[in-house]
Amino acid sequence: MDSLLEKAPYRTSRRRLSWLAALPLLARHIVRTMPWLTLTTGCLACTAFLALMARLASPSHSPLTDGTVRLAFLPAVAALTFVLRCPFRPVTQATPVPAWLTPAAQVVLALPLLAAAYWLELRIMTGTFPPRMVAHQPAIYPLTAQLAAWCAVAIAVAACVDRSRYADLGGAVAVPVSLAVIGTAWYAPASHRFLADPPASQGELTIAWYLIAAVAVICAGAAMRDQWHRCARRIRRPRLGSRPG
Amino acid sequence: MTAADGGPAAGGTATASTGRADSSGDGGPAVSARSRHDRLQTVLALARVEASMLLRSVLVVAGLLAGGFAIWFIVQLRKPLWWNASWQIGVGQLILALTVLAAAQLAAGRARRDGMTDLYGSFPVSGGARSVGHLLGLAGVVPASLLLVGAGVAIVQALGPIGVPSATVLAAGLLLVLAAGAAGVAIGTRFSHPLAGVLGALVLFLSSATSHVATGSGIWLVPWQVGQDQLGALPFPLAGYPPGAAHAMELAAIAVLAAVAALFLTIRRARTRVGLAAAAAAAVALVCVTGVVQASPIPADSLSHLMRAVAEPTSVQPCTVANQVRYCLYPGFGDVLPSLEAPVDGVLAHLPVRPDQRLTVMQVTTLSLPDTTLTHGHSQREIAEWTAELQRAPGTGAAASAIYLPVESWPTAGGALADAHFDIALAAAEWAVHLAPTMTASQINSSHFASCIPLDQAREPIAIWLAILATHPSAAELNAGLGAGITEVSNTWVAAWAYPGSQIGGYLSPGGTAPTTTAVGYLLAREMTRLPPQQVTRILTASWTRWTNLRSTDAQLAAALGIRLPHVSASAPGPAAGGTPAPGPQQPVCTS
């Protein structure tokens, strides 16, 4: 009896983590169902847009600003919102593997692509600065924090939309909502002084955006782990006792 | 239900017995006519359903709300000028257009998005008829767009605008929404993934958000440029700026082009496709023609008239004299006059002695050159003449006996209007105590320019006292300016006081030239407001020349009034890391 009691917690934790054994098998499924085309399209769109802007800016010898880089990154953020779509959620919830695993793993898989797109953007922006103006290039670390936060907010919103009645539309709803959240945070007087440079210093701005990113990641995690399909639409059922026809 | 959902069938108007809606009948003229009638009925029924679903789409509703908010936010900041506000209402339409594009793409891609092509193919309605239904269904967003126009017009009217709205620019906003919807249908017909619609909307957004890349008349070629014009700085509408009618035609042509593209992808009949190709060619031609019209230069006569009106405002401004103060306003701005007179009269009412020089309150504009959006297509000689003319314009420099008021900076109501009243009252009071400076544009624009500071001069608290008595701002707002920082004058650190409105640059022109107000000056003025105004006026009147002399000190004024001189400590800023404070530029003491 004692030995049984001693083994019980071990068995519980073992049962809880038993899905880890399925990970190697699941990896193939995750990679295959990853919306690579969507994500690549978004990343290519942002790179192409910035390259076009650089081309247009070159005759006037005006280097690209970090504002243009931010705008150009929007297509990649938009594509990211489509990564979290889990089409057969009610089915995957019934399996021993947690339902959040696939979207979470796919977000992790998306990160290198996003990083590559960002790196390309920085290269394009740097290329528009003549050698004598290299010192005037905008700082990279606040921009990185900002775009990381945008991605985190987009993921959080997409995860929440995926749990709503608009799950079928996925990113089509998540993108405007994400942009509205980011725009409100940026322009609202209460948050503007922490999130925009000026008035915030670059250090303050970096900390503020990383804080937002952290909060967004927590929200995304909570939304992805949520098992209730939140369908708000009223379902009409026939009344008991009423005659058909 | 959203536009992307399945939605009901088309009201049973098209049944299997009528055959496919676009199949050609071969049972003689009567059957053909009936078939055409049935086809039309089917398409109209589809369009009705699609229009209803589009209008109820969560995206369109969100776009409508966001667009309305954007219009309110942009317009309420300043007194609206219709030649600028008409274009600003289009910014709200642009936001609606973004969401309509995404919703229309979702609706048009509905059949293929979830692998339902076969199911939709089994319907008695062909793909071509469905595309026509989607395109006609865009009529569903017309009420939303008109609602936005109506709301925008109502907001502007409520704020007491100057001028009259431009019907062509407002119509262009409506056409922008329709063109975006048609583009969404075209994208959805070819690409069913929702990302395609989102990317289409982003292209539309980025083309407007980055219109600064375009130069000259190129800003009018993008669907809706934002913030690249000088419409707000114009004292009256300028013909061809913006080219409203041509822009509306361009957007209509783009809408036709997008509709043709959508139909071309779904209609297979050779004859129809030839007709579509012809329509596409006509639309492209119209886009080119309207592009050329928009790129044509603004008539030189109109620009010359504008430049003269800016450089010599009195050539067009009717001036009125009230209470021995001259007010010169551009035609149409007459309803601003009472708002200007009130604070100035308030100062004059408490002023013991008036200066010899008469005060003039004059409207100016901040129109600046070079600006290729205005002067494209004109010779360098003309542009140089206009630029030189503008550099001589009042408002580029400061005059001791004039208050310059930019046309685009006057607020409509609320706290901003109260701040603007205080600004005018303080400027009038500074004229009264001989504190207002006279400076040329080149002095102001030099890299060494810094506004003067009336350090320990009795006339400063007197001016602030007069402004407070004239406008009665709240104590909280006045006290909020005490944390405005410190400045260095004659190797002494002085605590500054930011008067209401100064922290957003003020409401008068040229900005940043008014004397910097000190915390001591404000605190002394605050003490003066606690005394009966008659008592202060009596003491000031007794030796007004003395008090307006720059050598009279705050301590002397406090002693004469029998109040304690406030003490404000202003220590030097902390040393930089490992060193002593860096010597910065020092502000000069006001000596005028």
Interface residues (C-beta under 8 A of the other chain):
Chain A: T38 T41 G42 A45 F49 M53 L56 A57 S60 T68 L71 A72 L74 P75 A78 A79 F82 Y166 D168 L169 G170 G171 A172 V173 V175 P176 A180
Chain B: T2 A4 D5 V58 L59 A62 G63 A66 L98 T99 A102 L106 D114 H193 P194 L195 G197 V198 L199 L202 F205 L206 A209 T210 V213 T215
